[in-house]
Amino acid sequence: MWQMPIAAFVLLSACVALIGCRSSSRDNEAVNSEKQVILQAPVVTHASLLPPIQSPPPQSSPPVSPHPQTAQSLHDTNRLLQMVSLPINRMPSATLIGGGGDLADEVRHCGVAPSRFRDLTQAELIALAMQHSEVIRSLGVRVLNSPETVTTTYDPAIRASDPFFGPAAALAEFDSQVASSLTAQNNDRVFNNSTLGGDVQELVQDYVELNSTWRKRNVWGTQFDARSVYTYDSNNRSGNRFPSYWESQIEFGVRQPLLRGAGKQFNLIAGPNARPGFNFSNGIWIARINTQISQTDFDIALRDYFLDLYTAYWELHRQYAAYDAAVEARDVAYDIWQTVLSKKRSGLMGGEAYKEAQSRATYYRYMREVQTALGGGDGSAGLYSAERTLRRLIGLSPTSLELLRPIDPPAEVRFQYDLQASVSKALFNRSELCRQRLELQNRNLRLLAAKNFMLPQLDLVGRTRVRGFGDDLDGDGPRFASATDDLLSLDHQEWQFGVEMGVSPQRRQAKAAIRNASLQLQRERSMLREQERAVAFEVEEAIAEIQSAFLTMQSSIARVDAAQQRLASSEALYRSGKIQLEFLIDATEEVVQSKTQLAVDRSRYSLALVRISRTTGTLLSDLGVHSSPCCH
């Protein structure tokens, strides 16, 4: 009799469980969808002030009434996505990377012959470099591996505006300091002994104080200060003349160092708060010298940058000459090959198979040399690589429809330099020596400041004060009716005068500071002498390089002339059948080698003339670039 109820109960439980599983699966699907939405949100790399990208509205669909908890979860998820969604960071365009210019559709390589050119003079080279050189570039690319070592046009200004060690920070030590405070308090105290409470057992007091202070230190080390104090006191003491009263006072103080820390020289070198062994970084003279050193470092980087520009310019000039020589040799080799090939097809003498193969191999050898001259290889960078290097140094786009082509002819006139005059000019103008002289001056000032700490601390101090007392702060009436009137009457004047002294008998730190400063000074002097010797060697080496480059260039010019005459004669003799093919090929190869070597020697001589200006320290002035005067 219990079977039917039991069966009905089991069937009813199964239905309830099925409905519950479906409801639970719907909730789990909603939660999982929220998790997927959150996990698929775009990764935020950096903040943006732009509004989030609004996705287009979805297509209309029948309204669905979600579960209340699910709807709230979706609402929170949408709010979270709106908070973290940012615009998609698009890659910058190539024109922005290169600073403008038309970009070519393909990268130039050895299979692409140069067709369109942009002639570039040395004057245009300097002008373009000055327009696009916020970062001082170099042939050795360091901006990716160590950007902190790269010099920029902002570096001198960054050093000059240093808020801790710059000139402004050093001058700030002598700025006026103003401080003011206003406090009010209510006191309600009970004293066990009425004498301690001022004849009252329970003290009830209202107290207000206004305090203003001004401090100033001058370059002689003198400290001035002025202070004004106004107090209001209302209490229930039985002995008071007034239930409430005002008290005012104005005081002036001065402290003048007589030994340690005294004098304008010390305070300008080390600063007013200097301590031995801390390099006196807050001295105005030290700060200005450090700023000049930073400017000199910038001049050195700028000078080397222009040298790299000229190096890349004449290297590209050499690559063009090598390419032209290779193209000329390839064309000659092609003509020879076609001549031999026609003889072979006609069955004439000189058209043997081995000669045709030899001339064909020669042609493809020169074809490879043309490709090498364009794309590089065999230890050579190639014309396209040299052109990209020059573009990078100037600040242009990596590639363009027009290929840069130097058009200024290399120097061929012989220049003579007097060794002693050149050395004297270099010793006077070199930025490295200017920087070292600044370092030497810096160390000399530090030694002078360090000697000051051997003196004891002896200060002359003085202070004067005027007080006022009254029932009210201001007003008319008898004496003590107004604290201001009583103050201005000068009836209550006080003064203080004395001498303060302090000394460390052994003075070990001061002695160590002097010893260290002396050694640093000797080191910088030795470095200056060694740098002057190194500059003298560099000048002599640069002059010798100019003379050697000129002589080798003259020899290369004579060699090219002889090689061209040999090639013309060999072509005539070969056509008449008087010489073998090997002699014509050898003459062609001689022309290519001689022209390539002439291009190398011409670039070497032109670059040697630039290097002598760099060595003597006049490169920037010769180019008309003026950054800052050298310090001597």
C-alpha positions as CSV (number, residue, x, y, z in Angstrom):
1,M,0.0,0.0,0.0
2,W,3.1,2.3,0.4
3,Q,4.4,1.7,-3.2
4,M,2.3,4.4,-4.9
5,P,3.1,7.2,-2.5
6,I,6.8,6.2,-2.6
7,A,6.8,6.2,-6.4
8,A,5.0,9.6,-6.6
9,F,7.5,11.0,-4.1
10,V,10.5,9.8,-6.1
11,L,9.0,11.2,-9.3
12,L,8.3,14.6,-7.7
13,S,11.9,14.7,-6.3
14,A,13.4,14.0,-9.7
15,C,11.5,16.9,-11.3
16,V,12.5,19.3,-8.6
17,A,16.2,18.3,-8.9
18,L,16.0,18.7,-12.7
19,I,14.5,22.2,-12.4
20,G,17.2,23.1,-9.9
21,C,20.0,21.8,-12.1
22,R,18.7,23.9,-15.0
23,S,18.5,27.0,-12.8
24,S,22.0,26.4,-11.4
25,S,23.4,25.8,-14.9
26,R,21.9,29.1,-16.1
27,D,23.5,31.0,-13.1
28,N,26.8,29.3,-13.7
29,E,26.7,30.2,-17.4
30,A,26.0,33.8,-16.5
31,V,28.9,33.9,-14.1
32,N,31.2,32.1,-16.5
33,S,30.2,34.6,-19.3
34,E,31.1,37.4,-16.9
35,K,34.5,35.9,-16.2
36,Q,35.1,35.5,-19.9
37,V,34.2,39.1,-20.5
38,I,36.6,40.2,-17.8
39,L,39.4,37.9,-18.9
40,Q,39.0,39.0,-22.5
41,A,39.2,42.7,-21.6
42,P,42.1,44.5,-23.3
43,V,45.4,44.7,-21.4
44,V,45.9,48.3,-20.3
45,T,49.5,49.3,-20.9
46,H,49.3,53.0,-19.9
47,A,46.7,55.5,-18.9
48,S,44.9,57.7,-21.3
49,L,42.8,60.8,-20.9
50,L,40.7,60.0,-24.0
51,P,37.2,58.6,-23.6
52,P,36.8,54.8,-24.0
53,I,35.9,53.4,-27.4
54,Q,32.2,52.9,-27.6
55,S,31.2,49.7,-29.4
56,P,28.2,49.8,-31.8
57,P,24.9,48.9,-30.2
58,P,23.9,45.2,-30.7
59,Q,21.0,44.2,-32.9
60,S,17.6,44.4,-31.4
61,S,16.5,41.1,-29.8
62,P,13.5,40.1,-27.8
63,P,13.6,41.4,-24.2
64,V,14.7,38.9,-21.6
65,S,14.1,39.3,-17.9
66,P,17.3,38.1,-16.3
67,H,17.6,36.8,-12.8
68,P,17.9,39.8,-10.3
69,Q,21.3,38.6,-9.1
70,T,22.5,38.0,-12.6
71,A,21.4,41.4,-13.8
72,Q,23.2,43.1,-10.9
73,S,26.4,41.1,-11.7
74,L,26.2,42.1,-15.4
75,H,25.7,45.7,-14.4
76,D,28.7,45.7,-12.2
77,T,30.7,44.0,-14.9
78,N,29.8,46.7,-17.5
79,R,30.8,49.4,-15.0
80,L,34.1,47.7,-14.5
81,L,34.7,47.4,-18.2
82,Q,33.8,51.1,-18.7
83,M,36.4,52.1,-16.1
84,V,39.3,50.0,-17.5
85,S,38.5,50.3,-21.2
86,L,41.0,52.5,-23.0
87,P,41.5,53.4,-26.7
88,I,43.5,50.9,-28.7
89,N,47.1,52.0,-29.0
90,R,47.8,52.3,-32.6
91,M,51.3,52.0,-34.0
92,P,52.8,55.4,-35.0
93,S,53.0,56.0,-38.7
94,A,56.3,55.7,-40.5
95,T,56.2,59.4,-41.3
96,L,56.1,60.2,-37.6
97,I,59.0,57.9,-37.0
98,G,61.2,59.5,-39.6
99,G,60.1,63.0,-39.2
100,G,58.2,63.2,-42.5
101,G,59.1,62.5,-46.1
102,D,57.7,60.1,-48.8
103,L,58.3,56.5,-48.0
104,A,59.3,54.0,-50.7
105,D,57.0,51.0,-51.2
106,E,59.9,48.5,-50.8
107,V,63.1,48.2,-49.0
108,R,66.2,48.9,-51.1
109,H,68.5,46.0,-51.6
110,C,71.1,44.8,-54.1
111,G,68.4,43.9,-56.6
112,V,67.0,47.4,-56.7
113,A,69.0,49.8,-58.8
114,P,69.1,53.5,-57.6
115,S,67.0,55.7,-59.9
116,R,65.9,58.9,-58.1
117,F,68.3,61.0,-56.1
118,R,68.3,64.0,-53.8
119,D,71.6,65.9,-54.1
120,L,73.0,66.8,-50.8
121,T,75.7,69.5,-50.1
122,Q,77.7,69.8,-46.9
123,A,75.8,73.0,-46.1
124,E,72.5,71.2,-46.4
125,L,73.8,68.4,-44.4
126,I,74.6,70.7,-41.4
127,A,71.3,72.5,-41.8
128,L,69.2,69.3,-41.8
129,A,71.1,67.9,-38.9
130,M,70.5,71.0,-36.8
131,Q,66.8,70.8,-37.5
132,H,66.3,67.2,-36.5
133,S,68.9,66.6,-33.7
134,E,67.2,66.9,-30.3
135,V,69.1,63.7,-29.6
136,I,72.8,63.8,-30.4
137,R,73.2,60.6,-32.5
138,S,76.4,58.7,-33.1
139,L,77.7,56.0,-35.5
140,G,77.6,53.5,-32.7
141,V,73.8,53.2,-31.9
142,R,73.4,53.5,-28.1
143,V,69.9,54.9,-27.9
144,L,68.4,51.4,-27.5
145,N,70.9,49.7,-25.3
146,S,71.9,52.5,-23.0
147,P,69.7,55.6,-23.5
148,E,70.9,57.1,-20.3
149,T,74.3,57.7,-21.8
150,V,73.0,59.5,-24.9
151,T,73.4,63.3,-25.0
152,T,70.4,65.5,-25.8
153,T,69.9,69.2,-26.3
154,Y,68.1,69.2,-23.0
155,D,71.0,68.0,-20.9
156,P,72.7,71.4,-20.1
157,A,69.3,72.9,-19.1
158,I,68.5,69.9,-17.0
159,R,71.8,70.2,-15.1
160,A,71.3,74.0,-14.7
161,S,67.8,73.6,-13.4
162,D,68.6,70.8,-10.9
163,P,66.5,71.7,-7.8
164,F,69.1,70.2,-5.4
165,F,72.5,70.9,-6.9
166,G,71.9,73.6,-9.5
167,P,72.8,77.3,-9.3
168,A,69.2,78.2,-8.3
169,A,69.3,75.6,-5.5
170,A,72.6,77.2,-4.3
171,L,71.2,80.7,-4.4
172,A,68.1,79.5,-2.5
173,E,70.3,79.1,0.6
174,F,70.4,82.9,0.8
175,D,66.7,83.4,0.3
176,S,64.6,85.0,2.9
177,Q,62.5,82.7,5.1
178,V,59.1,83.8,6.4
179,A,57.0,81.8,8.9
180,S,53.9,82.6,10.8
181,S,51.6,80.7,13.2
182,L,48.4,81.4,15.0
183,T,47.3,79.2,17.9
184,A,44.4,79.4,20.3
185,Q,43.8,77.2,23.4
186,N,41.5,76.8,26.3
187,N,42.9,75.5,29.6
188,D,40.9,74.2,32.5
189,R,43.2,72.8,35.2
190,V,42.8,72.0,38.9
191,F,45.9,72.4,41.1
192,N,46.3,70.7,44.5
193,N,48.4,73.7,45.6
194,S,46.9,77.1,44.8
195,T,50.3,78.7,44.7
196,L,51.2,76.6,41.7
197,G,48.0,77.8,40.0
198,G,48.7,81.5,40.6
199,D,46.5,81.8,43.7
200,V,43.7,79.8,42.2
201,Q,42.7,76.2,42.9
202,E,41.0,75.8,39.5
203,L,42.5,77.7,36.5
204,V,40.3,78.6,33.6
205,Q,42.2,80.3,30.8
206,D,41.7,81.4,27.2
207,Y,45.1,81.9,25.4
208,V,45.8,83.1,21.8
209,E,49.3,83.6,20.3
210,L,50.3,85.1,16.9
211,N,53.9,84.5,16.0
212,S,55.7,85.8,12.8
213,T,59.3,85.2,11.9
214,W,61.7,86.5,9.2
215,R,65.2,85.1,8.6
216,K,67.8,86.0,6.1
217,R,71.5,85.0,5.5
218,N,73.8,87.0,3.3
219,V,76.9,85.9,1.4
220,W,79.2,86.9,4.2
221,G,77.6,84.3,6.5
222,T,75.7,86.9,8.6
223,Q,72.3,85.6,9.8
224,F,69.5,88.1,10.5
225,D,66.2,87.4,12.0
226,A,63.2,89.4,13.1
227,R,60.3,88.2,15.2
228,S,57.0,89.6,16.3
229,V,54.8,87.9,19.0
230,Y,51.3,88.9,20.1
231,T,49.6,87.0,22.9
232,Y,46.1,87.3,24.5
233,D,45.6,85.8,27.9
234,S,42.3,85.7,29.8
235,N,42.3,83.8,33.1
236,N,40.8,83.8,36.6
237,R,43.9,84.4,38.6
238,S,43.1,86.7,41.5
239,G,46.4,88.8,41.3
240,N,45.7,89.9,37.7
241,R,45.6,93.6,37.0
242,F,43.2,93.0,34.1
243,P,40.9,90.0,33.7
244,S,42.3,89.7,30.2
245,Y,45.4,91.4,28.7
246,W,47.5,91.6,25.5
247,E,51.2,91.4,25.3
248,S,53.3,92.3,22.2
249,Q,57.0,92.1,21.5
250,I,59.3,92.7,18.5
251,E,62.8,91.5,18.5
252,F,65.8,91.6,16.1
253,G,68.8,89.3,16.1
254,V,72.1,88.9,14.3
255,R,74.8,86.2,14.2
256,Q,78.1,86.9,12.5
257,P,80.7,84.2,12.1
258,L,84.2,85.5,12.8
259,L,86.4,82.4,11.9
260,R,84.7,79.3,10.5
261,G,82.1,80.0,8.0
262,A,83.0,83.7,7.7
263,G,83.8,85.6,4.6
264,K,82.1,85.9,1.2
265,Q,84.6,83.6,-0.6
266,F,83.8,80.6,1.7
267,N,80.0,81.0,1.5
268,L,80.1,81.3,-2.3
269,I,82.2,78.2,-2.6
270,A,80.8,75.9,-0.1
271,G,77.4,77.4,0.9
272,P,76.2,78.5,4.3
273,N,75.5,74.9,5.6
274,A,78.6,73.2,4.4
275,R,80.3,70.4,6.2
276,P,83.8,68.9,5.6
277,G,83.8,65.9,3.3
278,F,80.4,66.6,1.6
279,N,81.9,68.1,-1.6
280,F,80.2,71.5,-0.9
281,S,77.5,70.8,-3.5
282,N,75.4,73.8,-2.4
283,G,78.0,76.5,-3.2
284,I,77.0,78.9,-5.9
285,W,80.5,78.8,-7.5
286,I,80.7,75.0,-7.4
287,A,77.2,74.8,-8.9
288,R,78.1,77.2,-11.7
289,I,81.2,75.3,-12.5
290,N,79.3,72.0,-12.6
291,T,76.8,73.7,-15.0
292,Q,79.7,74.8,-17.3
293,I,81.1,71.3,-17.2
294,S,77.8,70.0,-18.3
295,Q,77.7,72.5,-21.1
296,T,81.3,71.5,-22.2
297,D,80.2,67.8,-22.2
298,F,77.4,68.8,-24.6
299,D,79.9,70.7,-26.8
300,I,82.1,67.6,-27.0
301,A,79.1,65.4,-27.9
302,L,78.0,67.9,-30.5
303,R,81.5,68.2,-32.0
304,D,81.8,64.4,-32.3
305,Y,78.3,64.3,-33.8
306,F,79.4,66.6,-36.6
307,L,82.5,64.5,-37.1
308,D,80.3,61.4,-37.5
309,L,78.1,63.3,-40.0
310,Y,81.1,64.1,-42.2
311,T,82.4,60.5,-41.8
312,A,79.0,59.2,-43.0
313,Y,78.9,61.8,-45.8
314,W,82.3,60.9,-47.3
315,E,81.7,57.2,-46.8
316,L,78.5,57.5,-48.9
317,H,80.5,59.5,-51.4
318,R,83.0,56.7,-51.6
319,Q,80.3,54.1,-51.9
320,Y,78.8,56.0,-54.9
321,A,82.3,56.1,-56.6
322,A,82.8,52.4,-55.9
323,Y,79.3,51.6,-57.4
324,D,80.0,53.7,-60.5
325,A,83.3,51.9,-61.0
326,A,81.6,48.5,-60.6
327,V,78.8,49.5,-63.0
328,E,81.3,50.7,-65.6
329,A,83.3,47.5,-65.3
330,R,80.2,45.4,-65.6
331,D,79.2,47.2,-68.8
332,V,82.6,46.7,-70.3
333,A,82.6,43.0,-69.2
334,Y,79.1,42.6,-70.8
335,D,80.3,44.1,-74.1
336,I,83.3,41.8,-74.1
337,W,81.1,38.8,-73.4
338,Q,78.7,39.7,-76.2
339,T,81.6,40.2,-78.6
340,V,83.0,36.7,-77.7
341,L,79.6,35.2,-77.8
342,S,78.9,36.6,-81.3
343,K,82.3,35.2,-82.5
344,K,81.4,31.9,-81.0
345,R,78.0,31.8,-82.8
346,S,79.8,32.9,-86.1
347,G,82.5,30.3,-85.6
348,L,85.2,32.9,-85.8
349,M,88.6,32.9,-84.1
350,G,88.4,34.2,-80.5
351,G,85.0,32.7,-80.0
352,E,86.2,29.5,-78.4
353,A,84.0,27.9,-75.7
354,Y,86.5,28.5,-72.9
355,K,86.8,32.2,-73.9
356,E,83.1,32.6,-73.9
357,A,82.8,31.0,-70.5
358,Q,85.7,33.1,-69.2
359,S,84.1,36.3,-70.4
360,R,80.7,35.3,-69.1
361,A,82.2,34.5,-65.7
362,T,83.9,37.9,-65.7
363,Y,80.6,39.6,-66.4
364,Y,78.8,37.9,-63.5
365,R,81.8,38.6,-61.3
366,Y,81.4,42.3,-61.9
367,M,77.6,41.9,-61.6
368,R,78.2,40.5,-58.1
369,E,80.5,43.5,-57.4
370,V,77.7,45.8,-58.4
371,Q,75.3,44.0,-56.1
372,T,77.9,44.1,-53.3
373,A,78.4,47.8,-53.9
374,L,74.7,48.3,-53.4
375,G,73.7,45.9,-50.7
376,G,77.0,45.2,-49.0
377,G,79.1,42.1,-48.4
378,D,82.6,40.9,-48.2
379,G,83.3,43.3,-45.3
380,S,81.7,46.3,-47.1
381,A,78.6,48.1,-45.8
382,G,77.3,48.9,-49.3
383,L,75.8,52.1,-50.7
384,Y,72.3,51.6,-49.3
385,S,73.5,50.8,-45.8
386,A,75.8,53.9,-45.9
387,E,72.8,56.0,-47.1
388,R,70.6,54.7,-44.3
389,T,73.3,55.5,-41.8
390,L,73.5,59.1,-43.1
391,R,69.8,59.3,-42.9
392,R,69.7,58.1,-39.3
393,L,72.4,60.6,-38.3
394,I,70.6,63.5,-39.9
395,G,67.2,62.5,-38.5
396,L,65.4,61.7,-41.7
397,S,63.0,58.8,-42.4
398,P,64.7,55.3,-42.9
399,T,64.0,55.3,-46.6
400,S,62.5,57.6,-49.2
401,L,61.7,57.7,-52.9
402,E,64.8,59.8,-53.4
403,L,68.3,58.5,-52.5
404,L,70.7,60.9,-50.8
405,R,73.7,61.6,-53.0
406,P,76.6,63.8,-51.9
407,I,77.5,66.2,-54.7
408,D,80.3,68.3,-53.1
409,P,83.6,67.3,-54.7
410,P,86.3,66.0,-52.4
411,A,89.2,68.3,-51.7
412,E,92.2,67.9,-54.0
413,V,94.2,71.0,-53.0
414,R,97.2,70.4,-50.7
415,F,96.9,72.1,-47.3
416,Q,100.0,72.8,-45.1
417,Y,99.7,73.1,-41.3
418,D,102.3,74.5,-39.0
419,L,102.8,72.0,-36.1
420,Q,103.5,74.5,-33.3
421,A,100.7,76.8,-34.3
422,S,98.3,73.9,-34.5
423,V,99.3,72.6,-31.1
424,S,98.9,76.0,-29.5
425,K,95.5,76.4,-31.1
426,A,94.4,72.9,-29.9
427,L,95.7,73.6,-26.3
428,F,93.6,76.8,-26.3
429,N,90.4,75.5,-28.0
430,R,90.0,71.8,-27.2
431,S,86.8,71.2,-25.2
432,E,88.4,68.3,-23.2
433,L,91.1,70.6,-21.9
434,C,88.4,73.3,-21.2
435,R,86.5,70.7,-19.2
436,Q,89.6,69.6,-17.3
437,R,90.5,73.2,-16.5
438,L,87.0,73.6,-15.0
439,E,87.6,70.5,-12.9
440,L,90.9,71.8,-11.8
441,Q,89.3,75.1,-10.8
442,N,86.6,73.2,-9.0
443,R,89.1,71.2,-7.0
444,N,91.1,74.3,-6.1
445,L,87.9,76.0,-4.7
446,R,87.1,72.9,-2.7
447,L,90.6,73.0,-1.2
448,L,90.2,76.6,-0.2
449,A,86.8,75.8,1.5
450,A,88.3,72.7,3.2
451,K,90.9,74.8,4.9
452,N,88.2,77.0,6.5
453,F,87.1,74.1,8.6
454,M,90.5,74.1,10.5
455,L,89.3,77.3,12.2
456,P,87.3,77.2,15.4
457,Q,83.7,78.2,15.5
458,L,83.6,81.8,16.8
459,D,80.3,83.7,16.3
460,L,79.3,87.2,17.5
461,V,75.7,87.2,18.5
462,G,73.4,90.1,19.4
463,R,69.7,90.6,20.0
464,T,67.4,93.4,20.9
465,R,63.7,93.3,22.0
466,V,60.9,95.7,22.6
467,R,57.8,94.7,24.6
468,G,54.4,96.1,25.1
469,F,51.5,95.4,27.5
470,G,47.9,96.5,27.8
471,D,44.3,95.7,28.5
472,D,43.5,95.9,24.8
473,L,45.5,95.4,21.7
474,D,44.8,98.9,20.5
475,G,42.9,101.9,21.7
476,D,43.1,105.1,23.7
477,G,43.5,105.6,27.4
478,P,46.0,105.7,30.2
479,R,49.2,103.7,30.3
480,F,48.7,100.0,29.7
481,A,45.3,100.6,28.1
482,S,46.8,99.6,24.7
483,A,49.5,97.0,24.2
484,T,50.4,98.6,20.8
485,D,50.8,102.1,22.3
486,D,53.0,100.7,25.1
487,L,55.1,98.9,22.5
488,L,55.6,102.1,20.4
489,S,56.5,104.0,23.5
490,L,59.8,102.0,23.7
491,D,59.5,101.9,27.5
492,H,60.4,98.2,27.7
493,Q,63.6,97.5,25.8
494,E,65.9,94.5,26.2
495,W,69.2,93.5,24.6
496,Q,71.6,90.7,24.5
497,F,75.2,90.6,23.3
498,G,77.9,87.9,23.4
499,V,80.3,85.6,21.8
500,E,79.9,81.8,21.1
501,M,82.8,79.5,20.5
502,G,83.2,75.8,19.7
503,V,86.1,73.8,18.5
504,S,87.2,70.2,18.0
505,P,90.8,70.1,19.4
506,Q,92.0,67.2,17.2
507,R,90.1,68.3,14.1
508,R,90.6,64.9,12.4
509,Q,87.8,65.3,9.9
510,A,89.0,68.8,8.8
511,K,92.5,67.5,8.3
512,A,91.3,64.5,6.3
513,A,89.2,66.8,4.2
514,I,92.2,69.0,3.4
515,R,94.4,66.0,2.6
516,N,91.7,64.6,0.3
517,A,91.1,67.9,-1.4
518,S,94.9,68.3,-2.0
519,L,95.2,64.9,-3.5
520,Q,92.2,65.5,-5.7
521,L,93.8,68.7,-6.9
522,Q,97.1,67.1,-7.7
523,R,95.3,64.4,-9.6
524,E,93.5,66.9,-11.8
525,R,96.7,68.8,-12.4
526,S,98.4,65.5,-13.5
527,M,95.4,64.7,-15.7
528,L,95.6,68.2,-17.4
529,R,99.3,67.8,-18.2
530,E,98.7,64.3,-19.6
531,Q,95.7,65.5,-21.7
532,E,97.8,68.3,-23.1
533,R,100.5,65.8,-24.1
534,A,97.8,63.6,-25.7
535,V,96.4,66.6,-27.6
536,A,99.9,67.4,-29.0
537,F,100.3,63.8,-30.2
538,E,96.8,63.9,-31.8
539,V,97.6,67.2,-33.6
540,E,100.9,65.8,-35.0
541,E,99.1,62.6,-36.0
542,A,96.3,64.5,-37.7
543,I,98.8,66.6,-39.7
544,A,100.7,63.5,-40.7
545,E,97.5,61.9,-41.8
546,I,96.7,64.9,-44.0
547,Q,100.0,64.7,-45.8
548,S,99.9,60.9,-46.2
549,A,96.3,61.0,-47.5
550,F,97.2,63.7,-50.0
551,L,100.2,61.8,-51.4
552,T,98.3,58.5,-51.7
553,M,95.5,60.4,-53.4
554,Q,98.0,61.8,-56.0
555,S,99.3,58.3,-56.6
556,S,95.8,56.9,-57.0
557,I,95.0,59.7,-59.5
558,A,98.0,58.8,-61.6
559,R,97.1,55.1,-61.3
560,V,93.6,55.7,-62.6
561,D,95.0,57.7,-65.5
562,A,97.4,54.9,-66.4
563,A,94.7,52.2,-66.0
564,Q,92.3,54.0,-68.3
565,Q,95.0,54.4,-70.9
566,R,95.8,50.7,-70.6
567,L,92.1,49.8,-71.0
568,A,91.7,51.9,-74.1
569,S,94.8,50.5,-75.6
570,S,93.8,46.9,-74.7
571,E,90.4,47.3,-76.2
572,A,91.9,48.5,-79.5
573,L,94.5,45.7,-79.5
574,Y,91.8,43.1,-78.7
575,R,89.6,44.2,-81.5
576,S,92.5,43.9,-83.9
577,G,93.3,40.5,-82.5
578,K,96.7,41.3,-81.2
579,I,96.2,40.4,-77.6
580,Q,94.3,37.6,-75.8
581,L,91.1,38.1,-73.9
582,E,92.9,37.7,-70.5
583,F,94.8,40.9,-71.0
584,L,91.6,42.9,-71.7
585,I,90.0,41.4,-68.6
586,D,93.0,42.3,-66.5
587,A,93.0,45.9,-67.8
588,T,89.3,46.2,-66.9
589,E,89.9,44.9,-63.4
590,E,92.8,47.3,-63.0
591,V,90.5,50.2,-63.8
592,V,87.9,49.1,-61.3
593,Q,90.5,48.6,-58.5
594,S,92.2,51.9,-59.2
595,K,88.9,53.9,-59.3
596,T,87.8,52.2,-56.1
597,Q,91.0,53.0,-54.4
598,L,90.9,56.6,-55.6
599,A,87.5,57.0,-54.1
600,V,88.9,55.7,-50.8
601,D,91.8,58.0,-50.9
602,R,89.7,61.1,-51.7
603,S,87.3,60.4,-48.9
604,R,90.3,59.8,-46.6
605,Y,91.8,63.1,-47.5
606,S,88.6,65.1,-47.2
607,L,87.8,63.5,-43.8
608,A,91.4,64.1,-42.7
609,L,90.8,67.9,-43.2
610,V,87.7,67.6,-41.0
611,R,89.6,65.7,-38.4
612,I,92.3,68.4,-38.1
613,S,89.6,70.9,-37.2
614,R,88.2,68.5,-34.7
615,T,91.7,67.9,-33.2
616,T,92.5,71.6,-32.9
617,G,89.1,72.3,-31.3
618,T,87.7,74.6,-34.1
619,L,85.3,72.3,-35.8
620,L,82.1,73.9,-34.4
621,S,83.3,77.4,-35.1
622,D,84.5,76.5,-38.6
623,L,81.0,75.2,-39.3
624,G,79.4,78.3,-37.8
625,V,77.8,76.4,-34.8
626,H,78.2,78.3,-31.6
627,S,77.0,76.5,-28.4
628,S,79.0,78.2,-25.6
629,P,82.3,79.9,-25.2
630,C,85.2,77.8,-24.0
631,C,86.5,78.5,-20.5
632,H,90.2,79.3,-20.2
